[in-house]
Amino acid sequence: MNIWTVPLQQTSSPLWKSFIKLRDRLLDDCGGQPAVISLLQSWNTAQLFSANAYEYLRPKGTPVPWVHVVWESWCLPRHSFILWLTLLKRLRTKDRLRFIDIDVSCVFCQDHEESHAHLFFACNWTSTLWMKVKSWLRLNRGMTTINSAVRGLHLKGKAAVTRMKRVSLSIVVYLIWEERNRRVFENSCSSVEPLFRRFQVLFYMILHFHQRDLPIPI
């Protein structure tokens, strides 16, 4: 039996069917048996065959424009996670809970239905916080929505200033969502100013933690 030419049989086991389908994919990708053998040999470098095979075969989607902002390595993981859910519109905002008999108005302004777009940053309350942050960071772009903020902060480079600007968005989004949940579930609330001070504390804590990774000026 020649492994390169044996046909796929409907009576074969699921494992063997998967193997044959993988063989056919490699043959289609590479254009023939010699090229497939060469590719397999190239994976076997420094005993990393499994890692190289996985990287080649894993499903790959189209890169999203917000990846470097959301998954900035200086961000706290919980901040990145909430920002990720926000951009995917997966937070449990009230407009997604219409099947429950609840008041769907925004807990900050009480004037509009709560939604992702409203919370970030169409609401007057959250917009005021975001404008204070932008002014403090000297960000001159409008960035009046979460999507425009991601585009505006999609900056190249690993300088501390650039990275902290990316970190700032995740902090603000996290604090807004945290404050929203306090108002909904704990019946407690803060004004914009204390939340802004919390933002500054988190900002400096993250910056201080990562200063050890910065190059020493000469």
Backbone hydrogen bonds, N-H to C=O, Kabsch-Sander energy under -0.5 kcal/mol:
donor,donor_aa,acceptor,acceptor_aa,energy
3,I,1,M,-0.7
5,T,2,N,-1.6
6,V,2,N,-2.0
12,S,9,Q,-1.5
17,K,13,S,-2.4
18,S,14,P,-2.2
19,F,15,L,-2.0
20,I,16,W,-2.4
21,K,17,K,-2.4
22,L,18,S,-2.1
23,R,19,F,-2.3
24,D,20,I,-2.5
25,R,21,K,-2.0
26,L,22,L,-2.3
27,L,23,R,-2.4
28,D,24,D,-2.2
29,D,25,R,-2.8
30,C,26,L,-2.7
31,G,27,L,-2.1
32,G,27,L,-0.5
36,V,32,G,-1.8
37,I,33,Q,-2.5
38,S,34,P,-2.2
39,L,35,A,-2.2
40,L,36,V,-2.6
41,Q,37,I,-2.1
42,S,38,S,-1.8
43,W,39,L,-1.3
44,N,40,L,-0.8
44,N,41,Q,-0.5
45,T,43,W,-2.1
48,L,45,T,-1.5
52,N,48,L,-2.5
53,A,49,F,-2.7
54,Y,50,S,-2.5
55,E,51,A,-2.2
56,Y,52,N,-1.8
57,L,53,A,-2.4
58,R,54,Y,-2.4
67,V,64,V,-1.3
69,V,66,W,-0.6
70,V,66,W,-2.8
71,W,67,V,-2.3
72,E,69,V,-0.9
75,C,72,E,-1.9
79,H,76,L,-0.7
80,S,76,L,-2.3
81,F,77,P,-2.4
82,I,78,R,-1.8
83,L,79,H,-2.2
84,W,80,S,-2.5
85,L,81,F,-2.4
86,T,82,I,-2.1
87,L,83,L,-2.3
88,L,84,W,-1.7
89,K,86,T,-1.1
90,R,85,L,-3.0
91,L,85,L,-0.5
93,T,91,L,-2.2
95,D,114,E,-1.4
96,R,93,T,-1.7
97,L,94,K,-1.9
100,I,97,L,-1.9
102,I,100,I,-1.9
104,V,102,I,-0.6
106,C,112,H,-3.0
110,Q,106,C,-1.5
114,E,104,V,-3.0
119,L,115,S,-2.7
120,F,116,H,-2.1
122,A,117,A,-1.4
123,C,118,H,-2.8
127,S,123,C,-2.6
128,T,124,N,-1.8
129,L,125,W,-1.7
130,W,126,T,-2.4
131,M,127,S,-2.5
132,K,128,T,-2.0
133,V,129,L,-2.1
134,K,130,W,-2.7
135,S,131,M,-2.5
136,W,132,K,-2.3
137,L,133,V,-2.2
138,R,134,K,-0.6
138,R,135,S,-0.7
139,L,134,K,-2.9
140,N,138,R,-0.7
146,I,120,F,-1.5
149,A,145,T,-2.0
150,V,146,I,-1.9
151,R,147,N,-2.2
152,G,148,S,-2.5
153,L,149,A,-1.7
154,H,151,R,-0.9
155,L,153,L,-2.5
163,R,159,A,-2.5
164,M,160,A,-2.5
165,K,161,V,-1.5
166,R,162,T,-1.6
167,V,163,R,-2.3
168,S,164,M,-2.0
169,L,165,K,-1.0
170,S,166,R,-1.0
171,I,167,V,-1.9
172,V,168,S,-2.5
173,V,169,L,-2.5
174,Y,170,S,-2.1
175,L,171,I,-2.6
176,I,172,V,-2.5
177,W,173,V,-2.3
178,E,174,Y,-2.6
179,E,175,L,-2.6
180,R,176,I,-2.6
181,N,177,W,-2.1
182,R,178,E,-1.9
183,R,179,E,-2.1
184,V,180,R,-1.9
185,F,181,N,-3.0
186,E,181,N,-0.5
186,E,182,R,-1.9
187,N,182,R,-0.7
188,S,182,R,-1.3
195,L,191,S,-1.3
196,F,192,V,-2.4
197,R,193,E,-2.2
198,R,194,P,-2.0
199,F,195,L,-2.1
200,Q,196,F,-2.1
201,V,197,R,-2.2
202,L,198,R,-2.6
203,F,199,F,-2.7
204,Y,200,Q,-2.5
205,M,201,V,-2.3
206,I,202,L,-2.5
207,L,203,F,-2.4
208,H,204,Y,-2.7
209,F,205,M,-2.2
210,H,206,I,-1.7
211,Q,207,L,-0.8
211,Q,208,H,-0.7
213,D,210,H,-1.7
214,L,211,Q,-1.2
